[in-house]
Structure formats: structure tokens, C-alpha cells
């Protein structure tokens, strides 16, 4: 149905001579309504939604022809309309890359106005003979201007008109307008008509009676310790947690050949100690697409007392199977790696960089695990830059398959140059990225791909330098990787905390070995860390809001110090678990803390009452039901974290298509946004309260 | 017909437009009674779809983000090469204490207060296994920050 724009008052004044006719028109309209047509309850915010008004260029007013890349294309107006006379037609006849899309003009007259935190229901009637068609949105930031927002929904092939609808995420702060349209990014023809956009804002929530926990959350130290030094932690798709110590930074355990792991069940509060075949202390790890855990490298030797050699890296690799709670050996790496990175790629393969070789020198060998072959590829089959990436370099997968080295690392100085790069495996090139502050004091910083992953923004937090050992800093750096030439810009300072004994930090004191945990409400919980290497724990926690780029200070602090060899990660029930602390005196804190964020005190949680299938596909609309209204759904990848490093951590937004109590979740087409594997599916209501997660497998 | 067109038509031909405005819905109602719709009088819009396209899954939708990098790519080394890494890469001075302990390579306290800093961070007297870089064993009894050393209360 077309929803006419409101008549301006001046126009009415011009109609004195035709009032009789208008009266007749009103009567006719009433007849129409009685004849069965329905009125639209909400205002359609789209200008020229039916495309009936054409501009001097013959294209619908308030619409523009847009797109990029190498392809042959045409735009036009067709009489193959869903209603009225006009529809828009976009055809691509040959395609190498890019897209074409008819978009609403980015100006105050044409771009629909929006209100931050509101959600809008976008609908369009379409026909398409290409499967590569998506609803794409842009938003106008009152500070930064127009920018890409998100692809919301993939449209299925259809030779007849059908309507596609999707809810936007909640509009970010500082946004006053959006534009949207339908993109085609393959050979074919797309015809669209009768766009609508209505405010779909819902309210929810309840009062909180939990006192300070309402705004700060609360910590609980569990009454039982971990049986192993949880230096490495991996959340499994079973909902259990693999804690890996290896020798646990204990040379005596190493000398005794005593290597340990345990599987912790957060629901039962029980541990199962796992036979551990090698010293996985300082290994790399990542979940494979089937949910098993690939473990690579580790500790071949501790430094010799006489300084004749330093730490030495293992070249072995194993896979931990959550179904059997056992490790299975796979083929060896090409090089030894102590402190290697591990990033899953969009095709399910794993790439690894850095670390120390078996002779204690730095490894310049990139390693590549083929998911199809279930083995590490020989050196001759792996692109090599022969560059040294340092220790636990944070390599985040970007939407086009390139890797962003954020500058976060462990030990010593940052890499030479700018301290951050984009690596293109296909062209085997490393391109510097500028703007990172104080790159040589970002040792034991943490980087996180901010929610949602579609936004391609990264936050880097804190850090210090274990060699020069200054006070750790409060710096944060932000980068928007949707920009043509992205550069880091300074972010807000990490809030200050207190040191042991309650001494407040000074205005320049921050933290290293900090943890950053993505929560299902789209915020990032920042916790733990210390002022110096393996010393001076900082008691401070805050909440980072990626929409406003601000910290909310004063979250409840973990009563257990969490410095070196500590980790924090999200549990499927929406809480955050923290483990480990290995100060310089050689002790290890085996206590486990669990943080309940404020959202767990602010009302009833929505429940996912059914999931049509837990086997999900890219580009699909997956169906669920919930027991109460929700405003968002999201996939969160289970963490695999050590040394403040989990470059695979990500939150993938699932735009909603709502039809009564049935909710369609629109999954990205792009596996680089959500690499294949098991994810926690959360839904969140208007008060930001998440459900308990359900596990789904994306492939 | 959109709102602007209706207004324009009303201005130019008010009586005719009014007549059309009444007649069109009446025809529509008559058609509905007869079991057809007004739009059925025309061919329904249709777009030819191949069986192949109908069966295809959507390709990954990839954007041209970060494709205007102004810095030039670095020159890769020509081949594998040795990268020396200090044995104390962990920032610890293993000349002090047990194999499990980590006395910072640079203790973050002024000279004269380092034993106090170590004590505050859980260290007791430390055996000096090698060189006393930090001058913590001022009485040279082989025990750093032990009884009789400067700065030890």
C-alpha cells in the first residue's frame, strides 16, 4: 500500500476552488476503506516510497544510483510495478566485484529521520533473479557524517513480487537520519517498489531492587578453586570450559613432566582433569568449525639458569575434542611456536603467526591449518612474508578476509613502524596502519572487535612494557575499518581504579593484562589487570559502549587480583567468568570469580522458546520463538583466550524479521563476519536484558 | 497516482477528477463482487528466474572497506632469517630467587626502595643465583633483600 506524504498547509490554501471536489474525494476514500482496504497505523517515513514521482533525470525523486566495483550495470524505472506505475530496476550483466544499489538520497529532505535507541521496520516489495541481494543501511552520524551501518537481510530469489521486512538494530546514539536500499552484488536483475519504514520501538523492563548491583553488577568468588592453573581458557559448545595449564609457568612441574588441563562445568560446578600429552603452556588455540579446539605450539623449555637460552617453542599440535574430553595429535607445525597467534578464517582454515622457535629466536614462519585436510600445510604451500610478528600478535579477521594486526602483543616493544598493519594473505603484503598511540607501551594490551562485527570497529585498551616497566597506561585507541584509509584515533581513557590497600591510581596510571569481554547487550566489559608486569593489581572495572565510545566507570570489581595469566570470558548464561593470577612471587591464584552484569538484576529475562534448527546457513533467515518481545538477537563466538588475547572474539548482529511471535533472524552472507563454528545465540529485550544462550552451528 | 499528482489534477480539472475519484473505487468494488481485482485486468509483474539462480545460495557480500590505504606495503624480507630474542623476554631477572619467581628486570621503584617494593609484592629474601644487577645484596651474603641489606627494614 502506498502511503501518501502529508499535504503541506500551503497546498491546502491553494485549493479553495476545488473544495467540492476534495469532499467528493474524501467520500470516495471512505468508500474504498469500507470496500476492504486497510489504513496504515504507523507513518511511513520513506519519501516517495512508491517511486511514482520522477526527477528531471527520469529516476525517482529522493533516490540515487549508487554502487562500486567492476561490473556492467544499468539503472532504470520500469512499469513492472507492485502498485502504481513505477518500480526501480537494477541489472548487472557482468560482474567481477562490488555492488549496485538504488539508495535514498543522503540529504535532510529525503533521508528518513530517526531517533537513537528506536528500531524501525523496513519493508520493500521486490522481484529478483539473483541470489545476491541484500537490504543495506547507512546512518548519519551527527559528528562523523554519513557512514555504512549494516546489511540487514538477504533477499531470496523470486520471480513474483514478495515483500521483505526486517527490523533495524536500535539506532546508535548521535544518529539523526538513515538511508537504505536494496543492493545487488551479482549478475541478475532486481526490481523493487513500495518501500516502507515505520517506527517499531517497543518498551520493556522492570524495576531493580538489587541495590548497587542494579548499576554495577556483582561478583561472586566461587567456593571451590580450579584444580589447574587456568592460563588458557576455551569455552566449548557443550557450555563447559576447557582450562589449560600445561606446566602452568612452573619450571618444577615442567621438569617433572606434569602437564594438566581440566574441563569445568559451570552448571554443575565440577571439574574433570584431562590427561595432557605435552606442555601447552604458552600455546595458541582456537575453535575449529566443528567445535573442536586446535592447540598449537607451546613450551619446549624454560630459560636456562645460566642464560644460555631463553624460552623455546614446541612445534607440535593437538586437537581437543569436547565430545571425548581428550587430545588427539595432528601433524607438526613447520616451526616451533611459543606464544603464537591463532585466527580462524572465513573458510574454516586457521592461520598463525609469531612466537619463539625451538632455538628461542623469533619465528618468522606463518603456519596454515587446512580445515579440509585437517592438517598443517607444509611450508611450500603457505604464503610467507618472513616477517616477525612478535608474541601473541592480535590478528583480527576483517570482512574481506584480510587480517588486521591491532598492535596488541605480549612482552616488550611493539613492532617497528606504526605498530599496526593490515595483512593480505592473497597478495602476501603487509601495509602499515597509523595512529596507534605509544605503540611501545602496549605490551599486554587487549584488542576487541567491537559489537557488532558488521561495523568493523576495533578497540585497543591499555598496556605497558615489561622491559622498561613504566606504569601501565590508560590509553585506548579506536579504528573504523570501514573507512577507505582507516587510522587509529585516540579513545577515552580507561577509568582509574585502586591499588592494593585502596590507594587510588593517579590520573596517568592505567592497567596492563586487561580483559575485555563482549556482552550480549552489545557492550564490552573491561576488567582486571595490573599496573606493572606481574605486580600491583588494579581494582577497577568499567563498561564500554561501542555506540557512544564511552566508558561507564564504577562497575563492581573482582575481589580477586587478576594480573598476569588471568583471563575473563562470557558464559552462556550471560555472566562473566574470571580466572588466574600469577604474580612475580611465583604463586598462582586458583580462585574463580563470576561477574553478574547489571542486566541480570533489571527484570525478567527473555527466553528463547524454540529454535527451528541449530544448524544454520549463511544468508539464511533462521526462525525462533521467544516468550516475550525482543529488540535484538546476536551470535557471540565462544572465547578462546589467554594473555589478554582472543582475536576471534566477536558479536554478530542478527537483524530481526518479526511476524507475531515468530521471529526470523537474518544471518550474514559473509563468513568473514562470522567464521564457521558454534556460536551462542542470545536475544535481548528493550531493557538490554539478554536471554540465556542457545548453541547454534553456523556453516 | 501520488499526492502531488492528485493536487495538480484537482487544481486543473476539479469536476473531472472528482468524477474519476468516485468512479474508480466503485468499479473496484464491482470487480471485487465479481470475484476479480482491478489489477487482474493487467498481466502480473513477473521476472524470469533461472533454475540455477533459484537454487543458488547467496555469495558473501563483501564491501570495499579499507581499500584506500595511503601507506605503501612494506617490503618483505627475502627469506627466513634469524630474529634474536633476549633470554629474559618475560621481563624477569632470573638471577634472583627461585625458578618460579620473577623479579622484574626493571623494578618500578627508586633505588633504595626496591626491597620495599619487592616485599610489598610478596617477595621475601631472594637467593642471588647470578649477577646482582639491582644491587639488592648490599652485604654480599648471597641473599638479596635479606637481613642487613640496605633498604630492608
Interface residues (C-beta under 8 A of the other chain):
Chain A: X2 X4 X5 X7 X11 X14 X15 X17 X18 X20 X21 X22 X24 X25 X27 X28 X29 X31 X32 X35 X36 X48 X50 X52 X53 X68 X69 X80 X81 X82 X83 X84 X87 X97 X98 X99 X127 X128 X129 X130 X131 X132 X133 X134 X148 X151 X154 X157 X158 X159 X160 X161 X183 X185 X186 X188 X189 X191 X249 X250 X251 X252 X302 X303 X304 X305 X306 X307 X308 X309 X310 X311 X346 X356 X360 X361 X362 X363 X364 X365 X384 X385 X386 X387 X388 X391 X398 X399 X400 X401 X402 X411 X412 X417 X418 X421 X422 X427 X428 X429 X430 X431 X432 X433 X434 X456 X466 X467 X468 X469 X470 X471 X481 X482 X483 X484 X485 X486 X500 X531 X532 X533 X534 X535 X536 X583 X584 X585 X586 X587 X617 X618 X619 X668 X669 X670 X671 X672
Chain B: X1 X2 X3 X4 X5 X6 X7 X10 X11 X14 X15 X17 X18 X19 X21 X22 X24 X25 X26 X28 X29 X32 X39 X44 X45 X46 X47 X48 X49 X50 X53 X54 X56 X57 X58 X59 X60 X61 X62 X63 X64 X65 X66 X67 X68 X69 X70 X71 X72 X73 X74 X76 X77 X78 X79 X80 X81 X82 X83 X84 X85 X86 X87 X88 X89 X90 X91 X92 X94 X97 X98 X99 X100 X101 X102 X103 X104 X105 X106 X107 X108 X120 X121 X122 X123 X129 X130
